[in-house]
Amino acid sequence: MRMLLSFFFSLLVVTGSYAGQPSPLLDAFDKFSLEVNENNAFERGPSFFTKGFIEEAQFSKNPDVNKKSLLRLYTMHEMLKKRENTFEMMEKGGASGCLTINGYSSADEPLSMFILYKNSESHWLINQVHVDFLNEGDAFTDHAQCPQEAM
């Protein structure tokens, strides 16, 4: 399985998010961050997440638990108060890509956010998310990683 993942990722083209370079995944995340908040999360959230991701997030028979879970997902950008750097990579052909965001929480704790995007009708939708809360001594990753790599 690990070898299969390594092969898959060797087929990806890596693109750092540097000034002047197009960064479609970071642009999608920024749009999501600007448009989705606690007041409109359930209305706007499905425009930014794949159906499969939303269905997977609804893991409980209790609708209140699902609502809280989805609200956390829909407002995950709220936990990231300061960005340190970002990296992204795109699959050849542009069907999917991964965005890594390194930064700090509102409590000034370092974290890395790993997001897998799927391209659906020319829109980048979040398909998987993994967040690593780092110790002070841990270094931020220096390249794009998909969530399954970071876990």
C-alpha positions in Angstrom: 0.0 0.0 0.0 2.8 2.4 0.9 4.6 1.6 -2.3 1.4 2.3 -4.3 1.0 5.7 -2.6 4.6 6.5 -3.3 4.1 5.7 -6.9 0.9 7.7 -7.1 2.6 10.8 -5.6 5.6 10.4 -7.9 3.2 11.1 -10.7 2.2 14.4 -9.2 3.6 17.8 -10.2 4.7 19.8 -7.2 4.0 23.6 -7.1 4.9 25.8 -4.2 2.7 28.9 -3.6 5.0 31.7 -4.5 4.1 35.2 -5.5 3.1 35.5 -9.1 2.5 31.7 -9.6 -1.0 30.4 -10.0 -2.2 28.6 -6.9 -5.7 27.2 -7.6 -6.0 25.2 -4.4 -4.9 28.0 -2.2 -7.3 30.3 -4.1 -10.1 27.8 -3.4 -9.2 27.6 0.3 -9.1 31.4 0.5 -12.5 31.7 -1.2 -13.9 29.1 1.3 -12.3 31.1 4.2 -13.9 34.3 3.0 -17.4 32.9 2.2 -18.1 30.3 4.9 -18.7 31.3 8.5 -20.6 30.0 11.5 -23.8 31.8 10.4 -23.9 30.5 6.8 -21.9 27.2 7.1 -24.8 24.8 6.3 -25.9 26.9 3.4 -22.5 27.5 1.8 -20.5 24.5 3.0 -21.7 22.1 0.3 -20.3 24.4 -2.3 -16.8 23.7 -1.0 -16.9 20.0 0.0 -17.5 16.8 -2.0 -20.8 14.9 -1.3 -18.8 11.9 -0.2 -16.9 13.9 2.3 -20.1 15.4 3.8 -21.7 12.0 3.9 -18.6 10.5 5.7 -18.7 13.4 8.2 -22.3 12.4 9.1 -21.2 9.4 11.2 -23.8 9.5 13.9 -27.5 8.6 14.1 -27.9 11.7 16.2 -28.6 14.7 13.9 -27.2 17.2 16.5 -23.9 15.4 16.6 -23.7 15.5 12.8 -24.6 19.1 12.7 -21.7 20.0 15.2 -19.3 17.8 13.2 -20.2 19.4 9.9 -20.1 22.9 11.5 -16.5 22.2 12.6 -15.6 21.1 9.1 -17.3 24.0 7.5 -15.4 26.4 9.7 -12.1 24.6 9.9 -10.3 27.7 8.5 -11.2 29.4 11.8 -8.6 27.4 13.7 -5.8 28.8 11.5 -5.2 32.4 12.6 -1.8 33.0 11.0 -0.2 31.4 8.0 3.5 30.6 7.9 3.6 29.1 4.4 1.7 27.0 1.9 2.5 24.3 -0.6 0.4 22.5 -3.2 0.7 19.8 -5.8 -1.6 18.8 -8.6 -2.2 15.5 -10.2 -1.2 15.4 -13.9 -4.5 16.1 -15.7 -5.8 18.2 -12.9 -8.4 15.8 -11.4 -7.1 16.2 -7.8 -4.5 18.0 -5.8 -3.2 18.5 -2.3 -2.7 21.7 -0.3 -0.6 22.0 2.8 -0.9 25.0 5.0 1.5 25.6 7.9 0.6 28.2 10.5 -0.6 29.0 14.0 -3.8 28.8 15.9 -5.4 31.6 17.9 -3.6 30.2 20.9 -0.3 30.6 18.9 0.1 26.9 18.7 1.8 25.6 15.5 -0.3 23.4 13.2 -0.2 21.9 9.7 -3.4 21.4 7.7 -3.4 18.9 4.8 -6.2 19.1 2.4 -7.1 16.8 -0.6 -9.1 18.6 -3.3 -11.0 17.0 -6.2 -11.8 18.9 -9.3 -15.6 18.8 -10.0 -16.8 20.7 -13.1 -13.9 23.2 -12.8 -14.5 23.7 -9.1 -12.1 22.6 -6.4 -13.9 20.7 -3.7 -12.4 19.5 -0.4 -12.5 15.7 -0.2 -10.3 15.0 2.8 -8.7 17.0 5.6 -6.1 16.1 8.3 -4.7 18.6 10.8 -1.5 18.0 12.8 -1.1 20.0 16.0 2.6 20.3 16.4 4.9 20.7 19.4 7.1 23.8 19.6 10.1 21.7 18.6 8.4 20.1 15.5 9.2 21.6 12.2 6.6 22.5 9.6 6.6 20.4 6.5 8.5 22.0 3.7 6.5 20.5 0.8 2.9 19.6 -0.1 1.5 16.5 1.4 -1.9 14.8 1.0 -3.8 13.9 4.1 -3.2 10.2 3.8 0.6 10.9 3.7 0.5 13.0 6.8 -1.5 10.5 9.0 
